[in-house]
């Protein structure tokens, strides 16, 4: 086991409530009883974490942590509501993490993403040039603003092919990594020089609305078939 300041740990923030999907973190997914247990298994399978922490005020989450063999970090109930700013929640959670490890944030609502070991290895090997890591997906589309004006290209006979458009990258919320005390100082998950960890559209699926959950279920079935060689 590494010393606390050399460790890499993962934090999964979990709330009971959800405004868009009732009990979102606890809906069944694939072969797992809940989305939360699906994510816990991903993190255990990665075999790159010194500790796996679930952060919540929920007895239900604490019971799942115990049953799954991971650790529970109690969070002030106020920090499990929509009242505080998100930076206050981030700092409150980090202050419950022992030592000053590298902290990975993993989201229950990213049920397809599993490449944690690869991301951690890239983050650790690039610390001389970057201060953090963030998951992103590439956007190479014909974007227009609210008035229909093209962004980063022009209409007309010189209209570019999509592969000629300068790519942009959207943060997909699947993974963030940085040193704990750096995150507390920034009051944020990533710094000014993040390493961009590229993800494909399927593993970037983020569940916010019921249709996202439906899409994730179909995507997981597709991934399972591909993994079985079907």
MIDOSE-1310 file (N, C-alpha, C; in nm, 2 decimals, decimal comma, always signed):
residues 230
xxxx	+0,08/-0,12/+0,00/+0,00/+0,00/+0,00/+0,09/+0,12/+0,00; +0,06/+0,22/-0,08/+0,13/+0,34/-0,09/+0,11/+0,43/+0,03; +0,21/+0,52/+0,06/+0,18/+0,62/+0,16/+0,07/+0,71/+0,12; +0,00/+0,77/+0,22/-0,13/+0,84/+0,19/-0,11/+0,95/+0,08
xxxx	+0,01/+1,02/+0,09/+0,03/+1,13/-0,01/+0,07/+1,08/-0,15; +0,10/+0,95/-0,16/+0,13/+0,89/-0,29/+0,02/+0,81/-0,35; -0,09/+0,80/-0,28/-0,20/+0,72/-0,32/-0,28/+0,78/-0,43; -0,35/+0,69/-0,50/-0,46/+0,74/-0,59/-0,59/+0,68/-0,54
xxxx	-0,68/+0,77/-0,51/-0,81/+0,72/-0,46/-0,92/+0,77/-0,56; -1,04/+0,71/-0,54/-1,15/+0,75/-0,63/-1,26/+0,79/-0,53; -1,33/+0,90/-0,57/-1,45/+0,94/-0,49/-1,57/+0,94/-0,58; -1,68/+0,87/-0,53/-1,80/+0,87/-0,61/-1,90/+0,95/-0,53
xxxx	-1,94/+1,07/-0,57/-2,04/+1,15/-0,50/-2,18/+1,09/-0,53; -2,26/+1,06/-0,43/-2,39/+1,00/-0,44/-2,49/+1,07/-0,36; -2,60/+1,11/-0,42/-2,71/+1,17/-0,35/-2,84/+1,08/-0,36; -2,92/+1,09/-0,26/-3,05/+1,01/-0,27/-3,14/+1,07/-0,37
xxxx	-3,16/+1,20/-0,37/-3,26/+1,27/-0,45/-3,22/+1,29/-0,60; -3,31/+1,31/-0,68/-3,29/+1,35/-0,82/-3,41/+1,42/-0,88; -3,39/+1,53/-0,94/-3,50/+1,61/-0,99/-3,56/+1,56/-1,12; -3,48/+1,49/-1,20/-3,52/+1,45/-1,33/-3,56/+1,30/-1,34
xxxx	-3,49/+1,21/-1,27/-3,52/+1,07/-1,27/-3,52/+1,03/-1,12; -3,64/+0,98/-1,08/-3,65/+0,94/-0,94/-3,55/+0,84/-0,90; -3,48/+0,86/-0,79/-3,38/+0,77/-0,74/-3,28/+0,73/-0,85; -3,24/+0,82/-0,92/-3,15/+0,79/-1,04/-3,04/+0,70/-1,01
xxxx	-2,96/+0,73/-0,90/-2,84/+0,65/-0,87/-2,88/+0,50/-0,84; -3,00/+0,47/-0,82/-3,04/+0,34/-0,77/-3,13/+0,26/-0,86; -3,14/+0,31/-0,99/-3,22/+0,24/-1,08/-3,14/+0,12/-1,13; -3,21/+0,01/-1,17/-3,14/-0,11/-1,22/-3,06/-0,08/-1,35
xxxx	-2,95/-0,14/-1,37/-2,88/-0,12/-1,49/-2,80/-0,25/-1,52; -2,83/-0,30/-1,65/-2,76/-0,42/-1,69/-2,78/-0,54/-1,59; -2,68/-0,60/-1,55/-2,69/-0,71/-1,46/-2,68/-0,67/-1,31; -2,68/-0,54/-1,29/-2,66/-0,49/-1,15/-2,79/-0,43/-1,10
xxxx	-2,81/-0,44/-0,97/-2,93/-0,40/-0,90/-2,95/-0,25/-0,91; -2,83/-0,18/-0,92/-2,84/-0,03/-0,92/-2,73/+0,02/-1,01; -2,75/+0,15/-1,06/-2,64/+0,22/-1,13/-2,52/+0,23/-1,04; -2,54/+0,26/-0,92/-2,43/+0,27/-0,82/-2,34/+0,15/-0,82
xxxx	-2,41/+0,03/-0,81/-2,33/-0,09/-0,80/-2,26/-0,12/-0,93; -2,32/-0,08/-1,04/-2,25/-0,10/-1,17/-2,12/-0,02/-1,17; -2,13/+0,11/-1,12/-2,01/+0,19/-1,12/-1,90/+0,14/-1,02; -1,95/+0,09/-0,90/-1,85/+0,03/-0,81/-1,77/-0,08/-0,87
xxxx	-1,84/-0,17/-0,94/-1,77/-0,28/-1,00/-1,67/-0,23/-1,11; -1,70/-0,13/-1,18/-1,61/-0,07/-1,28/-1,48/-0,03/-1,20; -1,50/+0,04/-1,09/-1,38/+0,09/-1,01/-1,30/-0,02/-0,95; -1,37/-0,13/-0,91/-1,29/-0,24/-0,85/-1,22/-0,32/-0,96
xxxx	-1,28/-0,33/-1,07/-1,22/-0,40/-1,18/-1,09/-0,33/-1,24; -1,09/-0,19/-1,22/-0,98/-0,11/-1,27/-0,85/-0,15/-1,20; -0,86/-0,19/-1,07/-0,74/-0,23/-0,99/-0,63/-0,12/-0,99; -0,67/+0,00/-0,98/-0,57/+0,11/-0,98/-0,59/+0,21/-0,87
xxxx	-0,68/+0,17/-0,77/-0,71/+0,26/-0,67/-0,67/+0,21/-0,53; -0,61/+0,29/-0,45/-0,58/+0,25/-0,31/-0,70/+0,25/-0,22; -0,80/+0,33/-0,25/-0,92/+0,34/-0,18/-1,03/+0,38/-0,28; -1,15/+0,32/-0,26/-1,27/+0,35/-0,33/-1,37/+0,41/-0,23
xxxx	-1,40/+0,54/-0,24/-1,49/+0,61/-0,14/-1,62/+0,64/-0,21; -1,73/+0,62/-0,13/-1,86/+0,67/-0,17/-1,89/+0,79/-0,07; -1,92/+0,90/-0,13/-1,95/+1,02/-0,05/-2,10/+1,05/-0,04; -2,16/+1,05/+0,08/-2,30/+1,07/+0,08/-2,34/+1,09/+0,23
xxxx	-2,47/+1,12/+0,25/-2,53/+1,12/+0,39/-2,63/+1,01/+0,40; -2,64/+0,93/+0,30/-2,74/+0,83/+0,29/-2,71/+0,69/+0,35; -2,80/+0,64/+0,43/-2,78/+0,51/+0,49/-2,78/+0,40/+0,39; -2,87/+0,43/+0,29/-2,87/+0,33/+0,17/-2,74/+0,32/+0,10
xxxx	-2,67/+0,43/+0,08/-2,54/+0,43/+0,02/-2,44/+0,36/+0,11; -2,45/+0,39/+0,24/-2,35/+0,33/+0,33/-2,37/+0,18/+0,33; -2,49/+0,13/+0,32/-2,52/-0,01/+0,32/-2,46/-0,08/+0,19; -2,48/-0,01/+0,08/-2,42/-0,06/-0,05/-2,27/-0,06/-0,04
xxxx	-2,21/+0,04/+0,02/-2,06/+0,05/+0,03/-2,02/-0,07/+0,11; -2,08/-0,10/+0,22/-2,05/-0,21/+0,31/-2,06/-0,35/+0,23; -2,17/-0,36/+0,16/-2,20/-0,49/+0,09/-2,10/-0,51/-0,03; -2,05/-0,40/-0,09/-1,96/-0,41/-0,20/-1,82/-0,40/-0,16
xxxx	-1,79/-0,39/-0,03/-1,65/-0,39/+0,01/-1,57/-0,26/-0,02; -1,64/-0,15/-0,03/-1,57/-0,02/-0,05/-1,60/+0,07/+0,07; -1,54/+0,19/+0,07/-1,55/+0,27/+0,19/-1,65/+0,39/+0,18; -1,71/+0,42/+0,29/-1,81/+0,53/+0,30/-1,75/+0,65/+0,37
xxxx	-1,77/+0,77/+0,30/-1,73/+0,89/+0,36/-1,86/+0,97/+0,39; -1,89/+1,00/+0,52/-2,01/+1,07/+0,55/-2,00/+1,22/+0,51; -2,10/+1,26/+0,44/-2,11/+1,40/+0,40/-2,22/+1,48/+0,47; -2,19/+1,60/+0,51/-2,29/+1,68/+0,58/-2,42/+1,69/+0,49
xxxx	-2,53/+1,66/+0,55/-2,66/+1,66/+0,47/-2,68/+1,78/+0,39; -2,64/+1,90/+0,44/-2,66/+2,02/+0,36/-2,58/+2,02/+0,23; -2,47/+1,95/+0,23/-2,39/+1,93/+0,11/-2,44/+1,83/+0,02; -2,55/+1,77/+0,05/-2,62/+1,68/-0,04/-2,75/+1,74/-0,09
xxxx	-2,76/+1,87/-0,08/-2,88/+1,94/-0,13/-2,83/+2,03/-0,25; -2,93/+2,10/-0,30/-2,89/+2,20/-0,41/-2,87/+2,34/-0,36; -2,87/+2,35/-0,22/-2,85/+2,49/-0,16/-2,71/+2,54/-0,18; -2,60/+2,46/-0,14/-2,47/+2,52/-0,15/-2,42/+2,53/-0,30
xxxx	-2,32/+2,61/-0,32/-2,26/+2,62/-0,46/-2,18/+2,49/-0,47; -2,16/+2,45/-0,60/-2,09/+2,32/-0,63/-1,95/+2,32/-0,58; -1,88/+2,44/-0,58/-1,74/+2,45/-0,53/-1,74/+2,42/-0,38; -1,84/+2,46/-0,31/-1,85/+2,43/-0,17/-1,87/+2,28/-0,14
xxxx	-1,94/+2,22/-0,23/-1,96/+2,07/-0,21/-1,83/+2,00/-0,24; -1,76/+2,04/-0,35/-1,63/+1,98/-0,38/-1,53/+1,99/-0,26; -1,52/+2,10/-0,21/-1,43/+2,12/-0,10/-1,47/+2,04/+0,03; -1,60/+2,04/+0,05/-1,65/+1,97/+0,17/-1,62/+1,82/+0,15
xxxx	-1,64/+1,76/+0,04/-1,61/+1,62/+0,01/-1,46/+1,60/+0,03; -1,38/+1,68/-0,04/-1,24/+1,66/-0,03/-1,18/+1,66/+0,11; -1,24/+1,74/+0,19/-1,19/+1,75/+0,33/-1,22/+1,63/+0,41; -1,30/+1,54/+0,36/-1,33/+1,41/+0,43/-1,23/+1,30/+0,38
xxxx	-1,16/+1,33/+0,28/-1,06/+1,23/+0,22/-0,93/+1,24/+0,30; -0,89/+1,13/+0,35/-0,76/+1,13/+0,43/-0,64/+1,16/+0,35; -0,54/+1,23/+0,41/-0,41/+1,26/+0,34/-0,42/+1,36/+0,23; -0,33/+1,35/+0,14/-0,33/+1,44/+0,02/-0,30/+1,35/-0,11
xxxx	-0,39/+1,26/-0,13/-0,37/+1,17/-0,25/-0,41/+1,24/-0,38; -0,38/+1,17/-0,49/-0,44/+1,20/-0,62/-0,59/+1,16/-0,61; -0,68/+1,25/-0,64/-0,82/+1,21/-0,63/-0,89/+1,21/-0,76; -0,94/+1,09/-0,79/-1,02/+1,07/-0,91/-1,17/+1,09/-0,87
xxxx	-1,24/+1,16/-0,96/-1,39/+1,17/-0,94/-1,45/+1,08/-1,04; -1,54/+0,99/-1,00/-1,61/+0,90/-1,09/-1,76/+0,92/-1,07; -1,84/+0,92/-1,18/-1,98/+0,95/-1,17/-2,06/+0,83/-1,19; -2,16/+0,81/-1,11/-2,26/+0,70/-1,12/-2,33/+0,71/-1,25
xxxx	-2,35/+0,84/-1,30/-2,43/+0,86/-1,42/-2,35/+0,85/-1,55; -2,23/+0,80/-1,54/-2,15/+0,76/-1,66/-2,14/+0,61/-1,66; -2,24/+0,54/-1,69/-2,24/+0,39/-1,67/-2,16/+0,31/-1,77; -2,12/+0,37/-1,88/-2,05/+0,29/-1,98/-1,89/+0,30/-1,97
xxxx	-1,85/+0,42/-1,92/-1,70/+0,44/-1,91/-1,64/+0,35/-1,81; -1,53/+0,28/-1,85/-1,46/+0,19/-1,76/-1,30/+0,21/-1,77; -1,25/+0,30/-1,85/-1,11/+0,31/-1,87/-1,03/+0,39/-1,76; -1,06/+0,36/-1,64/-1,00/+0,43/-1,53/-0,85/+0,41/-1,51
xxxx	-0,81/+0,28/-1,53/-0,66/+0,25/-1,52/-0,58/+0,33/-1,62; -0,63/+0,33/-1,75/-0,56/+0,40/-1,85/-0,55/+0,55/-1,82; -0,66/+0,61/-1,77/-0,66/+0,75/-1,74/-0,57/+0,78/-1,63; -0,57/+0,70/-1,52/-0,48/+0,72/-1,41/-0,33/+0,72/-1,46
xxxx	-0,30/+0,62/-1,53/-0,16/+0,60/-1,58/-0,12/+0,72/-1,67; -0,21/+0,77/-1,75/-0,17/+0,89/-1,83/-0,16/+1,01/-1,75; -0,24/+1,03/-1,65/-0,23/+1,14/-1,56/-0,10/+1,14/-1,49; -0,07/+1,03/-1,43/+0,05/+1,02/-1,34/+0,18/+1,04/-1,43
xxxx	+0,18/+0,99/-1,55/+0,30/+1,00/-1,64/+0,31/+1,13/-1,70; +0,21/+1,22/-1,69/+0,22/+1,35/-1,75/+0,22/+1,47/-1,65; +0,25/+1,44/-1,53/+0,24/+1,54/-1,42/+0,34/+1,65/-1,44; +0,45/+1,63/-1,52/+0,55/+1,73/-1,54/+0,49/+1,84/-1,63
xxxx	+0,39/+1,80/-1,72/+0,34/+1,90/-1,81/+0,20/+1,94/-1,79; +0,13/+1,87/-1,71/-0,01/+1,90/-1,68/-0,04/+1,89/-1,53; -0,14/+1,96/-1,49/-0,17/+1,96/-1,34/-0,30/+1,88/-1,31; -0,36/+1,82/-1,41/-0,49/+1,75/-1,38/-0,52/+1,67/-1,51
xxxx	-0,63/+1,60/-1,50/-0,69/+1,53/-1,62/-0,84/+1,54/-1,62; -0,89/+1,55/-1,74/-1,04/+1,56/-1,76/-1,08/+1,48/-1,88; -1,19/+1,41/-1,86/-1,25/+1,34/-1,98/-1,32/+1,43/-2,07; -1,30/+1,41/-2,20/-1,37/+1,49/-2,30/-1,41/+1,41/-2,42
xxxx	-1,51/+1,46/-2,50/-1,54/+1,40/-2,62/-1,53/+1,51/-2,73; -1,48/+1,46/-2,85/-1,46/+1,55/-2,96/-1,59/+1,59/-3,03; -1,60/+1,72/-3,06/-1,71/+1,77/-3,14/-1,65/+1,83/-3,27; -1,70/+1,77/-3,38/-1,66/+1,82/-3,51/-1,78/+1,83/-3,60
xxxx	-1,86/+1,93/-3,58/-1,99/+1,95/-3,64/-2,01/+2,09/-3,69; -2,11/+2,10/-3,77/-2,15/+2,24/-3,83/-2,23/+2,31/-3,72; -2,16/+2,38/-3,64/-2,23/+2,46/-3,53/-2,27/+2,59/-3,58; -2,39/+2,64/-3,53/-2,44/+2,77/-3,55/-2,48/+2,83/-3,42
xxxx	-2,48/+2,97/-3,41/-2,53/+3,03/-3,29/-2,68/+3,05/-3,29; -2,73/+3,12/-3,19/-2,88/+3,13/-3,18/-2,94/+3,21/-3,30; -2,86/+3,28/-3,38/-2,91/+3,35/-3,49/-2,89/+3,27/-3,62; -2,84/+3,15/-3,61/-2,81/+3,07/-3,73/-2,68/+3,10/-3,80
xxxx	-2,59/+3,18/-3,73/-2,46/+3,21/-3,79/-2,36/+3,10/-3,76; -2,28/+3,06/-3,86/-2,19/+2,95/-3,85/-2,08/+2,99/-3,75; -2,03/+2,89/-3,67/-1,92/+2,91/-3,58/-1,80/+2,83/-3,63; -1,69/+2,90/-3,65/-1,56/+2,84/-3,69/-1,56/+2,79/-3,84
xxxx	-1,65/+2,83/-3,92/-1,65/+2,80/-4,06/-1,74/+2,90/-4,13; -1,76/+2,90/-4,26/-1,84/+2,99/-4,33/-1,94/+2,92/-4,43; -2,06/+2,97/-4,44/-2,15/+2,92/-4,54/-2,10/+2,95/-4,68; -2,13/+2,88/-4,78/-2,09/+2,91/-4,92/-2,03/+2,80/-4,99
xxxx	-1,98/+2,82/-5,11/-1,91/+2,72/-5,19/-1,78/+2,67/-5,13; -1,73/+2,75/-5,03/-1,61/+2,71/-4,96/-1,64/+2,63/-4,83; -1,77/+2,60/-4,82/-1,81/+2,52/-4,70/-1,72/+2,40/-4,68; -1,66/+2,38/-4,56/-1,56/+2,27/-4,55/-1,63/+2,14/-4,52
xxxx	-1,56/+2,03/-4,55/-1,60/+1,90/-4,51/-1,59/+1,89/-4,36; -1,67/+1,81/-4,29/-1,67/+1,80/-4,15/-1,53/+1,77/-4,09; -1,45/+1,68/-4,17/-1,32/+1,65/-4,11/-1,22/+1,76/-4,13; -1,26/+1,87/-4,20/-1,17/+1,99/-4,21/-1,20/+2,09/-4,10
xxxx	-1,31/+2,07/-4,03/-1,34/+2,17/-3,92/-1,25/+2,15/-3,80; -1,20/+2,26/-3,75/-1,12/+2,25/-3,63/-1,20/+2,18/-3,52; -1,15/+2,07/-3,46/-1,22/+2,01/-3,35/-1,23/+2,09/-3,22; -1,34/+2,08/-3,16/-1,36/+2,13/-3,02/-1,38/+2,01/-2,93
xxxx	-1,37/+2,03/-2,80/-1,38/+1,92/-2,71/-1,48/+1,96/-2,59; -1,57/+1,87/-2,57/-1,67/+1,90/-2,46/-1,63/+1,81/-2,34; -1,63/+1,87/-2,22/-1,61/+1,79/-2,10/-1,73/+1,70/-2,08; -1,71/+1,57/-2,07/-1,82/+1,48/-2,06/-1,85/+1,43/-1,92
xxxx	-1,78/+1,48/-1,82/-1,81/+1,44/-1,68/-1,79/+1,30/-1,64; -1,71/+1,22/-1,72/-1,69/+1,08/-1,69/-1,57/+1,07/-1,59; -1,48/+1,16/-1,59/-1,36/+1,15/-1,50/-1,29/+1,28/-1,49; -1,24/+1,31/-1,37/-1,16/+1,42/-1,33/-1,05/+1,37/-1,24
xxxx	-0,93/+1,42/-1,25/-0,82/+1,38/-1,16/-0,73/+1,49/-1,13; -0,70/+1,51/-1,00/-0,59/+1,61/-0,96/-0,56/+1,58/-0,82; -0,45/+1,63/-0,77/-0,41/+1,62/-0,63/-0,51/+1,69/-0,54; -0,54/+1,62/-0,43/-0,65/+1,67/-0,34/-0,63/+1,82/-0,30
xxxx	-0,51/+1,85/-0,25/-0,49/+1,99/-0,20/-0,49/+2,09/-0,31; -0,46/+2,05/-0,43/-0,47/+2,14/-0,55/-0,62/+2,17/-0,58; -0,70/+2,06/-0,57/-0,84/+2,08/-0,60/-0,90/+2,17/-0,49; -0,86/+2,16/-0,37/-0,91/+2,24/-0,26/-0,87/+2,39/-0,29
xxxx	-0,75/+2,41/-0,33/-0,70/+2,54/-0,36/-0,78/+2,60/-0,48; -0,80/+2,52/-0,58/-0,87/+2,57/-0,70/-1,02/+2,58/-0,67; -1,07/+2,50/-0,57/-1,21/+2,49/-0,55/-1,28/+2,43/-0,67; -1,21/+2,34/-0,73/-1,26/+2,28/-0,86/-1,18/+2,15/-0,89
xxxx	-1,24/+2,07/-0,98/-1,18/+1,94/-1,01/-1,05/+1,94/-1,09; -1,04/+2,04/-1,17/-0,92/+2,05/-1,26/-0,85/+2,19/-1,26; -0,73/+2,19/-1,30/-0,65/+2,32/-1,30/-0,65/+2,38/-1,43; -0,55/+2,47/-1,45/-0,54/+2,55/-1,58/-0,47/+2,47/-1,69
xxxx	-0,41/+2,36/-1,66/-0,34/+2,28/-1,76/-0,38/+2,14/-1,76; -0,51/+2,11/-1,79/-0,56/+1,97/-1,78/-0,52/+1,89/-1,90; -0,48/+1,76/-1,88/-0,46/+1,67/-1,98/-0,60/+1,62/-2,03; -0,62/+1,63/-2,16/-0,75/+1,59/-2,22/-0,76/+1,44/-2,25
xxxx	-0,84/+1,37/-2,18/-0,85/+1,23/-2,20/-0,97/+1,20/-2,29; -0,94/+1,16/-2,41/-1,04/+1,15/-2,52/-1,13/+1,03/-2,50; -1,26/+1,05/-2,51/-1,35/+0,94/-2,50/-1,44/+0,93/-2,62; -1,49/+0,82/-2,66/-1,58/+0,81/-2,77/-1,72/+0,84/-2,73
xxxx	-1,82/+0,86/-2,82/-1,95/+0,91/-2,78/-2,03/+0,81/-2,69; -2,00/+0,68/-2,71/-2,07/+0,58/-2,63/-2,03/+0,59/-2,48; -1,90/+0,59/-2,46/-1,85/+0,59/-2,32/-1,87/+0,73/-2,26; -1,91/+0,83/-2,34/-1,93/+0,96/-2,29/-2,08/+0,98/-2,25
xxxx	-2,16/+0,88/-2,26/-2,30/+0,90/-2,23/-2,32/+0,93/-2,08; -2,39/+1,04/-2,06/-2,42/+1,09/-1,92/-2,57/+1,09/-1,90; -2,61/+1,03/-1,79/-2,75/+1,02/-1,76/-2,81/+1,14/-1,68; -2,88/+1,22/-1,75/-2,95/+1,33/-1,69/-3,10/+1,32/-1,70
xxxx	-3,15/+1,27/-1,81/-3,29/+1,26/-1,84/-3,33/+1,12/-1,87; -3,46/+1,09/-1,86/-3,50/+0,95/-1,89/-3,45/+0,89/-2,02; -3,45/+0,98/-2,13/-3,40/+0,93/-2,26/-3,25/+0,89/-2,26; -3,18/+0,96/-2,17/-3,03/+0,92/-2,15/-3,02/+0,78/-2,09
xxxx	-3,11/+0,75/-2,00/-3,10/+0,62/-1,94/-3,14/+0,51/-2,04; -3,24/+0,54/-2,12/-3,28/+0,44/-2,23/-3,16/+0,42/-2,32; -3,10/+0,53/-2,36/-2,98/+0,52/-2,45/-2,87/+0,44/-2,39; -2,84/+0,47/-2,26/-2,73/+0,40/-2,19/-2,76/+0,25/-2,18
xxxx	-2,89/+0,21/-2,16/-2,92/+0,07/-2,15/-2,90/+0,00/-2,29; -2,94/+0,06/-2,40/-2,92/+0,01/-2,53/-2,77/+0,00/-2,56; -2,69/+0,11/-2,52/-2,55/+0,11/-2,55/-2,48/+0,00/-2,47; -2,52/-0,02/-2,35/-2,46/-0,13/-2,27/-2,48/-0,27/-2,33
xxxx	-2,60/-0,29/-2,38/-2,63/-0,41/-2,45/-2,54/-0,43/-2,57; -2,52/-0,32/-2,65/-2,43/-0,33/-2,76/-2,29/-0,36/-2,72; -2,24/-0,30/-2,61/-2,11/-0,32/-2,56/-2,09/-0,47/-2,52; -2,19/-0,52/-2,45/-2,19/-0,66/-2,40/-2,18/-0,75/-2,52
xxxx	-2,26/-0,73/-2,62/-2,25/-0,82/-2,74/-2,12/-0,81/-2,81; -2,06/-0,69/-2,82/-1,93/-0,67/-2,88/-1,82/-0,75/-2,80; -1,83/-0,74/-2,67/-1,73/-0,80/-2,59/-1,74/-0,96/-2,60; -1,86/-1,01/-2,63/-1,88/-1,15/-2,64/-1,85/-1,20/-2,79
xx	-1,82/-1,10/-2,87/-1,79/-1,13/-3,01/-1,91/-1,16/-3,10; -2,03/-1,11/-3,05/-2,15/-1,14/-3,13/-2,17/-1,04/-3,24
